[in-house]
Amino acid sequence: MALKSVLITGGNGNLGHLLADHFENIGIRVISFDIAQPQRPVASRNIITGDIRDIEKLRSLFDQEHPDAVVHLAGLLSGSSEANPMDAWEINATASVNLMQLAEQYNAAPFVFSSTVASYGPDVPADLPAETPQWPQNVYGATKIATERMGHWMKTKRGFDFRCLRFPMVISPFAPSGAVTAYPGHACFAAKSGKPFKFPVKAETGMSTLYLMDVVRSLAEFTLCDKACIKQPAYNLHAFHFTAAMLAKSLQNRFPDATFSFNPQEPANSMIANWPDVVDDGHAHDDWGWKHQYGFDETIDALLETLN
């Protein structure tokens, strides 16, 4: 697909910034919209700060910038959503639907929405089929489903090019300290620094996982693939399953003096333990050629190299 420009909401975060780099490296102009200022400014990038709920500011953005496509990453994460459920609904659901309608009005498509396997809810099979019903027991998952369903309705009823990826746990060297799933990066940093580390989950706790750079690549490939390839309402992605014990052992093989203990914290342990170990991503393989590049060992190697 020949895109000249793309709007990335949440574009100043680590994922958004890396995705913007990817698009710019292949000649696509990026408009980055975020409530926060970028930590790593790029002089050539058009960076617009604002609240995703500010529909008039977004309308002005579409009027002035005329993006060809939208990748929607902005939103509250799970912990913040549970603490502020009404804010989560306004930001993650209502603002997302408003943004989709603006994109439709201004012919900015595809519209790529970042969702989560957390939308399936607890007590799902360890090996999760793609067609499993979604019944989350948290606000974050509920807001994601609401946006998925509205996007699918706009696609089937109006022909809007809505596309959705559901991500599992994402391992990142840049994960914020308060993120429920941030402990792998923190464990790697502790091992390199010679400091002890307490895992906030049980040794046997783990789930389906992707490395950050595979997330970036999947979003770019999914945005650029031909519309005819998109045959599912949403696509699940998966690379590997690991447990906290596997991560501790892998790091101790690299850093023999590293010391680890396990001090399960709630809701982190239960949340991750209830998520699937393997997610069926066969539709993504078959329809648009998705293949992960980072397995467990490659992810740990990449994390440690980035932490240098």
NORDAZI-V585294 format. One record per backbone hydrogen bond with DSSP energy under -0.5 kcal/mol. CO is the residue of the C=O (numbers start at 1). NH is the residue of the N-H. If there is no record, write none. Layout:
CO:NH
CO:NH
This chain:
1:3
4:29
5:68
5:69
6:8
6:31
7:9
7:71
8:11
8:33
9:73
10:13
10:16
12:39
13:17
14:18
15:19
16:20
17:21
18:22
19:23
20:24
21:25
22:26
23:26
23:28
24:27
27:29
29:6
30:32
30:46
31:8
31:33
32:48
33:10
33:11
34:50
42:45
45:47
46:32
46:48
48:34
51:54
53:55
54:58
55:59
56:60
57:61
58:62
59:63
60:64
61:65
62:66
68:109
69:7
70:72
70:112
71:9
71:73
72:114
77:81
78:82
79:83
80:84
84:88
85:89
86:90
87:91
88:92
88:93
89:93
89:94
90:95
93:97
94:98
95:99
96:100
97:101
98:102
99:103
100:104
101:105
102:106
103:108
104:107
107:109
110:70
110:112
111:113
111:163
112:72
113:115
113:165
115:167
116:119
117:120
118:121
119:136
120:135
126:128
126:277
126:278
127:129
128:280
129:132
133:135
138:142
139:143
140:144
141:145
142:146
143:147
144:148
145:149
146:150
147:151
148:152
149:153
150:154
151:155
152:156
153:157
154:158
154:160
155:159
160:162
161:110
161:111
163:113
164:235
165:115
165:167
166:237
167:117
169:171
169:210
171:212
172:175
176:179
179:182
182:185
182:186
183:187
184:188
185:189
186:190
187:191
188:192
189:193
190:194
190:195
191:194
197:199
197:261
199:263
200:265
202:205
203:245
205:244
207:242
208:169
209:239
209:240
210:171
211:214
211:215
212:216
213:217
214:218
215:219
216:220
217:221
218:222
219:223
220:224
221:225
226:229
227:230
229:231
235:166
240:209
242:207
243:247
244:248
245:249
246:250
247:251
248:252
249:253
250:254
251:255
255:258
259:197
261:199
261:263
265:269
267:271
268:272
269:273
270:274
272:275
274:124
276:208
278:128
279:281
281:285
282:286
283:287
284:288
284:290
285:289
293:295
295:299
296:300
297:301
298:302
299:303
300:304
301:305
302:306
303:307
305:308
